Amino acid sequence: MRVADFDYELSPDRIAQHPAERRETARLLVIGAKAAEDHTIAELPDLVPEGALVVVNDTRVLPARLLGTKRGTGGRAEIFLLRKTASAPDGETWTALGKASKGMRRGTLIDVGQLEVLVLEQGPPATSPGMLVVALRTGDGSSVAEAIRKVGRVPLPPYIRREAQAAGSDEADRERYQTMFARVEGAVAAPTAGLHLTEALVDRMVARRCTIAPVTLHVGLGTFQPVTVDDLDQHPMHAEWFEVPPETARAIDAARERGAPVLGIGTTTVRALESAPEAPGGGGRILASAGETRLLIQPGYRFRVVNLLLTNFHLPRSTLLALVCAFGGTERILRAYRQAHEARYRFFSYGDAMLVSPAT
């Protein structure tokens, strides 16, 4: 597919810089068979079919942005942690993105509070600009995980043009940039559709006999890396870790047996479910599984599990928008985006949401 097929015009003032005052007050555009209707997230429990299975992503966002200084020169440096690759008694090894005024060579040491970052390797500039392999260790006896939580900053996306405050003074973002389901630490960006849900909304769904089931997909570079090619087939998807636990696989089977729809809360939930292997004998049943995924979903893809999708408004020319177009139909989704833009919906991570039924 041509990346240009997933483009649309967006005024900068439509990009949400702050979350809604309360999660349930965000707007919700419901994409039905014939029209797109305006609602709010507070109405979501009444819009989800009674008895549905609601699948959520329980990943937890790390304070993955580290701002420090290069030892010896005092120059400013930034490390954006992506994925832990190894642990040892004296520290951890991570892949990361890095930038500094004069670059970062192998052997560069960066101090971030009590956390020491050592650059071990640089990625090939042509394919992985800014990519690093770094070693993290502490000098005060605390664990690396504790140090990251203490000195790291909330990794707000670059289109949020305000600074996440230093650790200890960014409590609003630290609370609002996590979903209520956040449990398994490892993401470097939030699964944003889940940001809208509250305990009260979930209780109302459960009162309508809906079942809540978790999957995990640690949002990383594979989800938010910009597309720089013209043909989406040529876009390199980086690996992200996912898990579909046995109880969720069983819940999907039970939903199918009773004829109940499956609502995926966010594109990352959909990718986790679609990355699971199919059970022997076909029929679209999936197996409990865990591992890495590089799955890129675009129009023409046949979905096996999800019948309904809650999702935020995504960046133009992105793999996430391609997934939503694959689910809801490209023309239909882009028409809804134009309607949302004209109605002054708020876009991207802290913005409003869509409830999408599948294209016929």
Secondary structure, DSSP 8 states (H G I E B T S, - for coil): -BGGGG-----GGGB-SS--SSGGGSEEEEE-SS-EEEEEGGGHHHHS-TT-EEEEE-EEE---EEEEEETTT--EEEEEEEEEEEEETTEEEEEEEEEETT---TT-EEEETTEEEEEEEE--TTTSTTEEEEEEEESSS--HHHHHHHH-B----TTS-S----TTS-HHHHHHTS-TT--EEEESS--GGGGG--HHHHHHHHHTT-EEEEEEE---HHHH----SSBGGG-----EEEEE-HHHHHHHHHHHHTT--EEEESHHHHHHHHHS-B-TT-TT-B--EEEEE-----TT---SS-SEEEEE---TT-HHHHHHHHHH-HHHHHHHHHHHHHTT--BSTTS-EEEE----
